[in-house]
Amino acid sequence: MLDYDFDIVVKHELLDDKKAQEVIKKLETPLDKFPRILKTDPQIVKFNPKPGQLVAIYRDDPTGKYVYYRVVVDVE
């Protein structure tokens, strides 16, 4: 398997169910309204994600640090 842990690739984290429910509640957004990420995406395939799980994506830019969330989906 290829390792995609480069300095220019942002950190991805697969959230456990408890943390995912906290995010859903905090953002007041149903799971089906989150942006999607394929379970075969090279950055998350190493986590062996299941459809419906949430992924946190941590990004830094000159104005600050941000966390984006994506819901895992099967290949369409």
N, CA, C and O atoms as CSV, one atom per row, in Angstrom:
chain,resi,resn,atom,element,x,y,z
A,1,MET,N,N,0.840,-1.172,0.000
A,1,MET,CA,C,0.000,0.000,0.000
A,1,MET,C,C,0.889,1.241,0.000
A,1,MET,O,O,1.951,1.260,0.623
A,2,LEU,N,N,0.448,2.254,-0.693
A,2,LEU,CA,C,1.191,3.500,-0.751
A,2,LEU,C,C,0.983,4.308,0.515
A,2,LEU,O,O,-0.080,4.248,1.134
A,3,ASP,N,N,2.001,5.064,0.896
A,3,ASP,CA,C,1.909,5.937,2.064
A,3,ASP,C,C,1.812,7.370,1.573
A,3,ASP,O,O,2.734,7.872,0.931
A,4,TYR,N,N,0.711,8.026,1.869
A,4,TYR,CA,C,0.483,9.387,1.396
A,4,TYR,C,C,0.708,10.424,2.489
A,4,TYR,O,O,0.101,11.494,2.442
A,5,ASP,N,N,1.554,10.142,3.463
A,5,ASP,CA,C,1.821,11.088,4.546
A,5,ASP,C,C,2.937,12.049,4.135
A,5,ASP,O,O,4.095,11.880,4.514
A,6,PHE,N,N,2.560,13.057,3.354
A,6,PHE,CA,C,3.492,14.077,2.920
A,6,PHE,C,C,3.265,15.329,3.752
A,6,PHE,O,O,2.208,15.485,4.364
A,7,ASP,N,N,4.245,16.218,3.780
A,7,ASP,CA,C,4.093,17.468,4.511
A,7,ASP,C,C,2.995,18.344,3.928
A,7,ASP,O,O,2.350,19.094,4.661
A,8,ILE,N,N,2.774,18.261,2.620
A,8,ILE,CA,C,1.774,19.132,2.004
A,8,ILE,C,C,0.358,18.569,2.082
A,8,ILE,O,O,-0.595,19.257,1.714
A,9,VAL,N,N,0.204,17.353,2.545
A,9,VAL,CA,C,-1.121,16.746,2.685
A,9,VAL,C,C,-1.614,17.014,4.101
A,9,VAL,O,O,-0.907,16.757,5.075
A,10,VAL,N,N,-2.831,17.533,4.206
A,10,VAL,CA,C,-3.370,17.877,5.517
A,10,VAL,C,C,-3.768,16.619,6.289
A,10,VAL,O,O,-4.014,15.566,5.702
A,11,LYS,N,N,-3.826,16.748,7.611
A,11,LYS,CA,C,-4.155,15.610,8.476
A,11,LYS,C,C,-5.628,15.237,8.329
A,11,LYS,O,O,-6.505,16.100,8.328
A,12,HIS,N,N,-5.878,13.951,8.207
A,12,HIS,CA,C,-7.229,13.391,8.176
A,12,HIS,C,C,-7.372,12.460,9.374
A,12,HIS,O,O,-6.450,11.715,9.705
A,13,GLU,N,N,-8.536,12.507,10.023
A,13,GLU,CA,C,-8.790,11.659,11.190
A,13,GLU,C,C,-10.196,11.071,11.085
A,13,GLU,O,O,-11.165,11.797,10.862
A,14,LEU,N,N,-10.296,9.767,11.245
A,14,LEU,CA,C,-11.593,9.100,11.269
A,14,LEU,C,C,-12.147,9.220,12.687
A,14,LEU,O,O,-11.510,8.781,13.645
A,15,LEU,N,N,-13.334,9.815,12.820
A,15,LEU,CA,C,-13.912,10.046,14.141
A,15,LEU,C,C,-14.657,8.808,14.635
A,15,LEU,O,O,-15.307,8.106,13.861
A,16,ASP,N,N,-14.548,8.557,15.939
A,16,ASP,CA,C,-15.345,7.471,16.511
A,16,ASP,C,C,-16.798,7.944,16.621
A,16,ASP,O,O,-17.086,9.126,16.429
A,17,ASP,N,N,-17.696,7.028,16.927
A,17,ASP,CA,C,-19.130,7.353,16.946
A,17,ASP,C,C,-19.465,8.466,17.935
A,17,ASP,O,O,-20.274,9.343,17.632
A,18,LYS,N,N,-18.853,8.433,19.103
A,18,LYS,CA,C,-19.139,9.449,20.126
A,18,LYS,C,C,-18.742,10.837,19.640
A,18,LYS,O,O,-19.523,11.783,19.740
A,19,LYS,N,N,-17.532,10.954,19.116
A,19,LYS,CA,C,-17.046,12.246,18.622
A,19,LYS,C,C,-17.892,12.713,17.440
A,19,LYS,O,O,-18.196,13.901,17.331
A,20,ALA,N,N,-18.273,11.800,16.559
A,20,ALA,CA,C,-19.102,12.158,15.403
A,20,ALA,C,C,-20.445,12.716,15.860
A,20,ALA,O,O,-20.923,13.708,15.311
A,21,GLN,N,N,-21.059,12.083,16.864
A,21,GLN,CA,C,-22.343,12.575,17.374
A,21,GLN,C,C,-22.196,13.958,18.002
A,21,GLN,O,O,-23.098,14.788,17.892
A,22,GLU,N,N,-21.069,14.209,18.659
A,22,GLU,CA,C,-20.807,15.538,19.226
A,22,GLU,C,C,-20.725,16.589,18.123
A,22,GLU,O,O,-21.271,17.684,18.264
A,23,VAL,N,N,-20.049,16.261,17.031
A,23,VAL,CA,C,-19.915,17.190,15.903
A,23,VAL,C,C,-21.279,17.454,15.272
A,23,VAL,O,O,-21.624,18.602,14.992
A,24,ILE,N,N,-22.048,16.401,15.051
A,24,ILE,CA,C,-23.379,16.541,14.444
A,24,ILE,C,C,-24.262,17.434,15.313
A,24,ILE,O,O,-24.973,18.301,14.805
A,25,LYS,N,N,-24.210,17.218,16.616
A,25,LYS,CA,C,-25.020,18.021,17.540
A,25,LYS,C,C,-24.545,19.471,17.565
A,25,LYS,O,O,-25.357,20.395,17.513
A,26,LYS,N,N,-23.231,19.668,17.646
A,26,LYS,CA,C,-22.668,21.022,17.714
A,26,LYS,C,C,-23.000,21.826,16.455
A,26,LYS,O,O,-23.360,23.000,16.538
A,27,LEU,N,N,-22.878,21.193,15.301
A,27,LEU,CA,C,-23.117,21.892,14.037
A,27,LEU,C,C,-24.589,21.906,13.634
A,27,LEU,O,O,-24.976,22.585,12.682
A,28,GLU,N,N,-25.408,21.146,14.372
A,28,GLU,CA,C,-26.841,21.057,14.074
A,28,GLU,C,C,-27.078,20.728,12.594
A,28,GLU,O,O,-27.901,21.343,11.915
A,29,THR,N,N,-26.323,19.736,12.132
A,29,THR,CA,C,-26.378,19.320,10.732
A,29,THR,C,C,-26.574,17.811,10.659
A,29,THR,O,O,-25.783,17.060,11.229
A,30,PRO,N,N,-27.614,17.357,9.969
A,30,PRO,CA,C,-27.786,15.904,9.831
A,30,PRO,C,C,-26.664,15.307,8.985
A,30,PRO,O,O,-26.097,15.976,8.122
A,31,LEU,N,N,-26.360,14.060,9.241
A,31,LEU,CA,C,-25.249,13.383,8.577
A,31,LEU,C,C,-25.343,13.452,7.054
A,31,LEU,O,O,-24.323,13.587,6.379
A,32,ASP,N,N,-26.552,13.361,6.509
A,32,ASP,CA,C,-26.694,13.362,5.050
A,32,ASP,C,C,-26.459,14.731,4.415
A,32,ASP,O,O,-26.467,14.847,3.190
A,33,LYS,N,N,-26.249,15.763,5.224
A,33,LYS,CA,C,-25.987,17.108,4.698
A,33,LYS,C,C,-24.501,17.471,4.703
A,33,LYS,O,O,-24.122,18.533,4.210
A,34,PHE,N,N,-23.662,16.597,5.256
A,34,PHE,CA,C,-22.222,16.854,5.241
A,34,PHE,C,C,-21.670,16.602,3.840
A,34,PHE,O,O,-22.194,15.762,3.109
A,35,PRO,N,N,-20.611,17.327,3.462
A,35,PRO,CA,C,-19.935,16.993,2.201
A,35,PRO,C,C,-19.428,15.555,2.269
A,35,PRO,O,O,-19.199,15.022,3.355
A,36,ARG,N,N,-19.257,14.936,1.118
A,36,ARG,CA,C,-18.892,13.516,1.065
A,36,ARG,C,C,-17.414,13.316,0.737
A,36,ARG,O,O,-16.766,14.171,0.134
A,37,ILE,N,N,-16.910,12.165,1.152
A,37,ILE,CA,C,-15.574,11.716,0.781
A,37,ILE,C,C,-15.684,10.218,0.507
A,37,ILE,O,O,-16.298,9.480,1.278
A,38,LEU,N,N,-15.091,9.781,-0.584
A,38,LEU,CA,C,-15.147,8.360,-0.935
A,38,LEU,C,C,-14.316,7.521,0.031
A,38,LEU,O,O,-13.252,7.944,0.481
A,39,LYS,N,N,-14.815,6.330,0.341
A,39,LYS,CA,C,-14.063,5.446,1.237
A,39,LYS,C,C,-12.758,4.987,0.600
A,39,LYS,O,O,-11.889,4.454,1.290
A,40,THR,N,N,-12.610,5.185,-0.702
A,40,THR,CA,C,-11.382,4.826,-1.413
A,40,THR,C,C,-10.426,6.008,-1.566
A,40,THR,O,O,-9.403,5.884,-2.240
A,41,ASP,N,N,-10.737,7.142,-0.958
A,41,ASP,CA,C,-9.849,8.306,-1.024
A,41,ASP,C,C,-8.485,7.912,-0.453
A,41,ASP,O,O,-8.418,7.317,0.623
A,42,PRO,N,N,-7.404,8.235,-1.155
A,42,PRO,CA,C,-6.072,7.806,-0.709
A,42,PRO,C,C,-5.702,8.239,0.711
A,42,PRO,O,O,-4.928,7.549,1.375
A,43,GLN,N,N,-6.230,9.352,1.184
A,43,GLN,CA,C,-5.881,9.809,2.527
A,43,GLN,C,C,-6.612,9.063,3.636
A,43,GLN,O,O,-6.160,9.087,4.780
A,44,ILE,N,N,-7.721,8.404,3.335
A,44,ILE,CA,C,-8.458,7.727,4.410
A,44,ILE,C,C,-8.540,6.220,4.246
A,44,ILE,O,O,-8.995,5.529,5.157
A,45,VAL,N,N,-8.110,5.696,3.109
A,45,VAL,CA,C,-8.223,4.253,2.870
A,45,VAL,C,C,-7.485,3.453,3.949
A,45,VAL,O,O,-7.878,2.329,4.263
A,46,LYS,N,N,-6.432,4.018,4.509
A,46,LYS,CA,C,-5.662,3.326,5.555
A,46,LYS,C,C,-6.459,3.141,6.849
A,46,LYS,O,O,-6.109,2.300,7.676
A,47,PHE,N,N,-7.539,3.930,7.029
A,47,PHE,CA,C,-8.395,3.804,8.210
A,47,PHE,C,C,-9.452,2.718,8.047
A,47,PHE,O,O,-10.138,2.373,9.009
A,48,ASN,N,N,-9.592,2.174,6.833
A,48,ASN,CA,C,-10.648,1.207,6.519
A,48,ASN,C,C,-12.021,1.751,6.936
A,48,ASN,O,O,-12.736,1.121,7.714
A,49,PRO,N,N,-12.379,2.931,6.407
A,49,PRO,CA,C,-13.619,3.583,6.834
A,49,PRO,C,C,-14.863,2.868,6.334
A,49,PRO,O,O,-14.839,2.170,5.320
A,50,LYS,N,N,-15.940,3.057,7.063
A,50,LYS,CA,C,-17.240,2.498,6.688
A,50,LYS,C,C,-18.155,3.649,6.270
A,50,LYS,O,O,-18.071,4.736,6.841
A,51,PRO,N,N,-19.023,3.430,5.290
A,51,PRO,CA,C,-19.969,4.471,4.901
A,51,PRO,C,C,-20.761,4.968,6.117
A,51,PRO,O,O,-21.222,4.182,6.944
A,52,GLY,N,N,-20.904,6.283,6.199
A,52,GLY,CA,C,-21.626,6.899,7.309
A,52,GLY,C,C,-20.729,7.434,8.408
A,52,GLY,O,O,-21.195,8.178,9.272
A,53,GLN,N,N,-19.440,7.071,8.398
A,53,GLN,CA,C,-18.522,7.596,9.402
A,53,GLN,C,C,-18.092,9.008,9.003
A,53,GLN,O,O,-18.125,9.370,7.827
A,54,LEU,N,N,-17.688,9.798,9.999
A,54,LEU,CA,C,-17.215,11.155,9.741
A,54,LEU,C,C,-15.700,11.207,9.768
A,54,LEU,O,O,-15.052,10.535,10.570
A,55,VAL,N,N,-15.145,12.020,8.874
A,55,VAL,CA,C,-13.716,12.271,8.807
A,55,VAL,C,C,-13.489,13.746,9.109
A,55,VAL,O,O,-14.162,14.609,8.544
A,56,ALA,N,N,-12.548,14.034,9.993
A,56,ALA,CA,C,-12.139,15.408,10.265
A,56,ALA,C,C,-10.891,15.687,9.440
A,56,ALA,O,O,-9.972,14.870,9.394
A,57,ILE,N,N,-10.867,16.837,8.794
A,57,ILE,CA,C,-9.731,17.252,7.974
A,57,ILE,C,C,-9.212,18.554,8.565
A,57,ILE,O,O,-9.935,19.549,8.625
A,58,TYR,N,N,-7.960,18.544,9.001
A,58,TYR,CA,C,-7.362,19.693,9.679
A,58,TYR,C,C,-6.513,20.483,8.697
A,58,TYR,O,O,-5.582,19.946,8.097
A,59,ARG,N,N,-6.841,21.771,8.535
A,59,ARG,CA,C,-6.123,22.618,7.585
A,59,ARG,C,C,-5.596,23.863,8.283
A,59,ARG,O,O,-6.256,24.439,9.148
A,60,ASP,N,N,-4.399,24.262,7.891
A,60,ASP,CA,C,-3.806,25.517,8.349
A,60,ASP,C,C,-3.663,26.427,7.146
A,60,ASP,O,O,-3.273,25.985,6.065
A,61,ASP,N,N,-3.981,27.700,7.335
A,61,ASP,CA,C,-3.681,28.682,6.301
A,61,ASP,C,C,-3.274,29.971,7.005
A,61,ASP,O,O,-3.331,30.043,8.233
A,62,PRO,N,N,-2.869,30.977,6.260
A,62,PRO,CA,C,-2.369,32.199,6.901
A,62,PRO,C,C,-3.357,32.864,7.861
A,62,PRO,O,O,-2.934,33.614,8.741
A,63,THR,N,N,-4.646,32.612,7.720
A,63,THR,CA,C,-5.628,33.257,8.592
A,63,THR,C,C,-6.019,32.418,9.800
A,63,THR,O,O,-6.739,32.902,10.673
A,64,GLY,N,N,-5.564,31.183,9.868
A,64,GLY,CA,C,-5.886,30.364,11.029
A,64,GLY,C,C,-5.904,28.880,10.747
A,64,GLY,O,O,-5.514,28.418,9.675
A,65,LYS,N,N,-6.373,28.141,11.750
A,65,LYS,CA,C,-6.490,26.687,11.641
A,65,LYS,C,C,-7.971,26.344,11.572
A,65,LYS,O,O,-8.787,26.918,12.293
A,66,TYR,N,N,-8.310,25.404,10.697
A,66,TYR,CA,C,-9.703,25.060,10.456
A,66,TYR,C,C,-9.888,23.549,10.430
A,66,TYR,O,O,-8.985,22.803,10.053
A,67,VAL,N,N,-11.073,23.116,10.838
A,67,VAL,CA,C,-11.430,21.703,10.757
A,67,VAL,C,C,-12.635,21.592,9.836
A,67,VAL,O,O,-13.639,22.280,10.020
A,68,TYR,N,N,-12.524,20.726,8.854
A,68,TYR,CA,C,-13.605,20.438,7.919
A,68,TYR,C,C,-14.046,19.004,8.163
A,68,TYR,O,O,-13.245,18.162,8.568
A,69,TYR,N,N,-15.302,18.733,7.920
A,69,TYR,CA,C,-15.831,17.387,8.133
A,69,TYR,C,C,-16.417,16.848,6.839
A,69,TYR,O,O,-17.028,17.578,6.058
A,70,ARG,N,N,-16.216,15.550,6.630
A,70,ARG,CA,C,-16.773,14.856,5.468
A,70,ARG,C,C,-17.368,13.538,5.943
A,70,ARG,O,O,-16.857,12.915,6.874
A,71,VAL,N,N,-18.448,13.119,5.298
A,71,VAL,CA,C,-19.050,11.826,5.603
A,71,VAL,C,C,-18.561,10.821,4.563
A,71,VAL,O,O,-18.535,11.120,3.369
A,72,VAL,N,N,-18.180,9.644,5.012
A,72,VAL,CA,C,-17.665,8.595,4.132
A,72,VAL,C,C,-18.822,7.975,3.350
A,72,VAL,O,O,-19.871,7.653,3.908
A,73,VAL,N,N,-18.601,7.818,2.043
A,73,VAL,CA,C,-19.590,7.163,1.183
A,73,VAL,C,C,-18.903,6.077,0.364
A,73,VAL,O,O,-17.693,6.113,0.143
A,74,ASP,N,N,-19.707,5.110,-0.081
A,74,ASP,CA,C,-19.218,4.072,-0.987
A,74,ASP,C,C,-18.933,4.671,-2.350
A,74,ASP,O,O,-19.400,5.764,-2.670
A,75,VAL,N,N,-18.171,3.956,-3.142
A,75,VAL,CA,C,-17.939,4.365,-4.521
A,75,VAL,C,C,-19.286,4.391,-5.223
A,75,VAL,O,O,-20.055,3.432,-5.160
A,76,GLU,N,N,-19.556,5.485,-5.881
A,76,GLU,CA,C,-20.884,5.658,-6.496
A,76,GLU,C,C,-20.952,5.111,-7.887
A,76,GLU,O,O,-22.000,5.184,-8.529
